[in-house]
Amino acid sequence: MDQYKWEFAPRFRRNAFGWKSQPPIQRIKEALSEIKQVARKEPVLAAEGAVLFLCKLAPALEQVDSSSGAIGSAVSRAIEAMVPIIAKAEVEAATRQKWLEQLWAAVEDDKMPYIELLRDFWGELCTTPDIASQWADDFMPLVQQVWSTSADGFGFFKGTSACLSALHAAGRHEELLSLLGTARHKWWNDRRWGVKALVSLGRNAEAIRYAEESKGLNSPTWDIARLCEEILLSSGLSDEAYSRYALEANQATTNLATFRAIAKKYPTKSADTILRDLVASQPGQEGKWFAAAKHANLFDFAIELANQNAGDPKTLIRAARDYAQTSPEFAMAAGLIAIRDIALGYGYDITSLDVLDAYDALIQAASSAGIQHGVMNAKICALLPADQTRSEFVRKTLAYRFA
């Protein structure tokens, strides 16, 4: 069969990209799409393409500015997408070994590094205990050397996580734990393999203690909590998992996303319970949980939170607009707090349009509730502080609406 010509291949030559991260991110997306499309019909060919892509990736990105983290995140997602394609391909052991050797050469040539995450998947890439065991045996002498008490300096070996991953995949769990016992530092990136080994041995309680003992300066406590939570949930200990780890293990980019993540994992917990626990975990930030309370249809609690601590007036305005007809009482309360907070100086990049949006939502909600416009105007005027500069801004913005 003729050599398959991948469209992405010539685009990932060494130093193919300049310092801007957006062009290579787009090319990465295109490469993933091409490989995934081939994988639907020809999984082995797709695996070959995935290996080729990962081998060409780091050299092509050497000049890209990675300071924003965008390119690093794109590469990590690419690795997570390509590993299953490579691992699931049914090939002979010789072909698998050839792929692994190519990938390891790419890891060693990775100077930035960009594809270091690939090492964590080494056991999965080996696919069989025998192949994983062979790689573990190859890596282990150097791991033992850098972890030796007689070793000079700091000591670092790229194959450390790959060795631990391979030992785990090979089922050599006691040996993995013994090796970790020789490490000079308690780094979570290494010790998480010890947690996984203990779980595989059925020693879940010991695994959680081992994870807890891994906490230290600069350790990712959220990741430790996440793994401990997984252990307890898999053991059917949902209440313990929630009380000990849920709040820390599920922190997301927004408060609403955090709430959703926990609610999805713990369907037996009421939205009210989850939200109140989250609010209590961040004293002084009550207003920032308004959107989560609104999403859970806890309207009274949402207004209570907005009154406790100022959040984003624009979030309140959107709520007033969205619920003006379906829940006018809630919409009016949200709109009035938004105008009050704007008058008190809260919010970023607030303009007269934001004030007018809040007012229009209030009037619409008032109409739905059968309240006259004049009554609503009086309520707005009553809540504007007399000694605030922003109050005058709000009054002038609404002057012609009040007329």
Secondary structure as UniProt FT lines:
FT   HELIX           9..12
FT   TURN            14..15
FT   HELIX           22..39
FT   TURN            40..41
FT   HELIX           43..60
FT   TURN            61..63
FT   TURN            67..68
FT   HELIX           70..88
FT   HELIX           93..109
FT   HELIX           116..121
FT   HELIX           122..126
FT   HELIX           129..147
FT   TURN            149..150
FT   TURN            158..159
FT   HELIX           160..169
FT   TURN            170..171
FT   HELIX           173..180
FT   TURN            181..182
FT   HELIX           188..200
FT   TURN            201..202
FT   HELIX           204..212
FT   TURN            213..214
FT   TURN            217..218
FT   HELIX           221..234
FT   TURN            235..236
FT   HELIX           238..241
FT   HELIX           242..246
FT   HELIX           247..249
FT   HELIX           255..265
FT   TURN            267..268
FT   HELIX           271..281
FT   TURN            283..284
FT   HELIX           286..289
FT   HELIX           290..295
FT   TURN            296..297
FT   HELIX           299..308
FT   HELIX           313..322
FT   TURN            323..326
FT   HELIX           328..343
FT   TURN            344..345
FT   HELIX           352..369
FT   HELIX           373..383
FT   TURN            386..387
FT   HELIX           389..402
//
